[in-house]
């Protein structure tokens, strides 16, 4: 307590007591404003200043809490992970650093020079003796160092996520300059005057209410820019069913939609008009939208009859795939048949590969080899020509499903930085940022079970009617609601398809179509004794009685009448049921006509 002399009335001296402000720790004041701006000022007695300093961060914090509660964890994470949000957040982080530093220093100063009441208002009484001792100043410095370090860490992660998101949403362009004509002939492609086409309809963002089609691409950036993996994933949000359609990389002369066919006149006259070169050539010859647009339009037209049927794509480079698998701790797959490849070529190396059948846990390199190798052994140890490209596509689908199902949140969080780097460098997509599209996609993916995903591998020889019939069959009415169809599926009758015309891939085409109906069909490497006849449906060993519903469905979808064929020594056996004699044999003919049965 101190005394102050003032003049009273009438000029009589009056002594009044003025309370000495309590001692406040300057370090504590700075630390409180470090925790939240304004707290240190209130602690030092400057309540109004503390409220003023606290209002802006309170408003920002309240806004974030409201957004989080309104959107939920997933959508809020998707919202904050957009480049349009991460960029401003980086600037806001710098502003907040300066704001908090000023608030901490100001609180420290207020505690060092406390205000004291007087007859004319609050006045500073000056520094207290010993208040600016080295320990106190060191404490303030430590607070500022921790403050700067925290914001540097936040800025580091903000920049990392920003760069990754920016790279992911930038199309990968294969920079393949024209070869030297004296060494390699340029592909024969003509460019006539451009015809006038109505612009493609603007793709409306998917909102979760209609069927979703996404093109998944695996690109070999080290092998000349080839898209060696192409899978169209089609998902029905109503029935929560999904289908994966793999089209083989060596598919030759795929029928192109009008604008693509006009741009690439001479496509089918090239020496090797393989589908896996379309992306690269679209980049080379500056097709509007580049490789992603060309491939989406080509496969949308081929599968669904519309250039605009596939709105989104996601591309992963093979090297990036390997890094992602390693970052996630590997992947476990059930290898159905031994894989042996004595001439596997990858990244400029040649390997002798053998993967035994059974449950195998693979790292990134092993998973990539498993997905890319073409050589599979038959039960007698010989190489099976049937399983080359077909089995490779099936294994690629198997790996994708396994990664999706086995992604471990603990592994993701423990290696988040490495995963972000890997994704940013190796994944490219045009799926919009933010929660509007990605949010419903994630929720839909969570609702799909493994047994609700159908897998199809299309033959090398393009066939638009059969392919579209197969796609339609995959999404016919829900089998659970169609009695006769579900009954045929439940019978799981073994079906073998033999190529009776010699046309490449015809047996695979029919087998894929029947698989689309849910039947246990498999193409055979064998051929019938007589070639070039009409199509036949043979019922082996009383199958027409044992599998009556399958018999009816086959007759309906193939337009045939089944013929009993007693063959006690039937040697052809299915791959999925290796110990069971064949129930039906379909022999393709010149009158091939596939029909999707009505629901």
Secondary structure, 3 states (H helix, E strand, C coil): CEEEEEECCCCCEEEEEECCCCCCCHHHHHHHHHHCCCHHHHHCCCHHHHHHHHHHHHHHHHHHHHHHHHHHHHHHHHHHCCHHHHHHHHHHHHHHHHHHHHHHHHHHHHHHCCEEEECCEEEECCCCCCCCCHHHHHHHHHHHHHHHHHHHHHHHHHHHHHHHHHHHCCCCCCCCCCCCCCCCCCCCCECCCCCCCCCCCCCCCCCCCCCEEEEEEEEEHHHCCEEEEEEEEEEECCCCEEEEEEECCCCECCCCCHHHHHHCECHHHCCCCEHHHHHHHHHHCCCCCHHHHHHHHHHHHHHHCCCCCCCEEEEEEHHHHHHHHHHCCCEEEEECCCEEEEEEEECCEEEEEEECCEEEEECHHHHHHHHHCCCEECCCCCECHHHHHHHHHHHHHHHHHHHHHHCCHHHHHHCHHHHHHHHHHHEEECCCCCHHHHHHHHHHHHHCCHHHEEEEEECCECCHHHHHHHHHHHCCCCHHHCHHHHHHHHHCCEEEEECCCCCCCHHHHHHHHHHHCCCEEEECCCCCCCCCCCCEEEEECCHHHHCHHHHHHHHHHHCCCCEEECCCCCCCECCCCCCCECCEEEECCCCCCCCCCCC
